[in-house]
Amino acid sequence: MALSKEVYKEFEDVVGEENICNDTAIMPSYYSTELSAVILPKNTAEVQAIVKLCNKHKLQFRAECTGWTFMMPGMVSQDFIYLDLRRMNRIIEINEKNMYAVVEPYVISAQLQAELFKRGLNFCIKGAGSNTSALLRGHGHLDQTTSGDDRNHLAVEWVTPEGEIVRSGALGSSDEWFCGDGPGPSLRCILNSVVPPGTTPGIFTKTATKLYHWPGPARYPIVGKSPKYTLSEVPPNMMVRYFSFPSAEKMYQAERQIGESEISYVLMGFNASMVSSNITTSNEEDFTILEEFLKEVQGPGFLVIIAGNSQEDFEYKKRALQHIVSEADGKSLEKVEDPEIEGIMLCQCTRISASIRETFRAGGIFTSIPIMGQRDLCLRWSVGAGKAKEPLIEKGLIVDDGAAFFGWGVEHGHLGKTEIFCRYDPLNPEAKKAVEEWHKEQIARAFNEHYFAVTMGSSPEEIGPALSNYHIWWRKFKEAIDPNGVSPEVGALA
């Protein structure tokens, strides 16, 4: 819907002529030619003013940070105000003493991590990759030592759908960012929205996140050319290994003991396919290396990174790791022991640039089912889902990835996350149909057997009955804070 000149001028007065556009030649770069306007605010005050104008004129709005994900057609109305937050790109504060950082939405994770490495610090980067907004919650490669998801969010500045500014946690009473739950209002469950619809109405303008000790170098000695970057040498007191095991139970035995001993910096349950996709430079090379790996791996496995705070600490962790893996009959994948390959995996799995390669690798697209909870329950569910994949592998409908699933421990195994991947050719209608059926069956099994699964496209009405009917209260909350319906709860943008 085209804005009238009068309404357009009201928005223009907020951000300036150069920071608003409804030119049909520009709109396609923002997903649609039917957007009402694209607006680039520079601070919280401008965001607030824009949201209030949207309420005044009953216009829907959506905001985007770094744009890693994209809006699917039909997820929201095409007639809405699109807030591009790229001008809100400041690292507000890095508090080394109290170990937190405060960022605006357009600060990407790589940008913040580069500054933290210089200070011997790190933070939990969403598994989607270091090109996502540092403001985002999420799970990923660093969960073992940095925890994950909302446990890292501290105070948050939030512009509600009505244009009110809410400062949660300590920020609400002391102008300090150190705590997300007090001594001000705690809105953690609302602000993080970890279940469908998976989006919080309104717009986050600043967020504080926990920081953690980083035992590695201030800057990696990276060499090589894209897409094959490695290190000129593996930094002192750091090591990468990939271990496979004869069974999922044996793998979990080792994973649990590694968590209890707290010796690993990263532990990710990659399958052989994920490793091959990260160390190769072409589709042909990827499949060649994968075939070599499948002859060597015993079954499911994980990639582990050891990082010592001293030479003595490093030696202890190596000995403990070897003892644990040996007891579980684990076998090291020799190619990963090569310093060049070790360097690739080290920098990609601590800087979180591996995710793109894992997801968009050769052989078609993937579909996944994420499961969160106790690690042994995640394992139990995933073994069944993996067995259900085997007939599809035998028929050649999906790629044999070297294991049925991948997953990892959170907080040294106190929690766990598992995702089941199917790698297949979407142009093969038989494969596409088989994977869709497998996907639907395994989600149903997660609910029927009292596990938990949230997938793209799930609705609160589907998930709610399994979770104390939260969707009923969510709807009441949404109606209370967004009476004009200007902040749709689908089509989340990262």
PyMOL commands that set and color helices and strands:
alter all, ss='L'
color gray80, all
select helices_A, chain A and resi 5-15+17-19+27-30+44-57+109-117+143-146+149-152+171-174+188-192+248-261+272-279+283-296+311-327+334-337+339-350+355-359+375-394+429-448+460-466+470-481
alter helices_A, ss='H'
color red, helices_A
select strands_A, chain A and resi 20-21+37-39+60-64+80-84+91-95+100-103+121-122+153-159+165-167+203-210+212-213+222-225+228-231+238-244+266-268+301-307+331-332+365-373+406-410+415-424
alter strands_A, ss='S'
color yellow, strands_A
deselect
rebuild
show_as cartoon
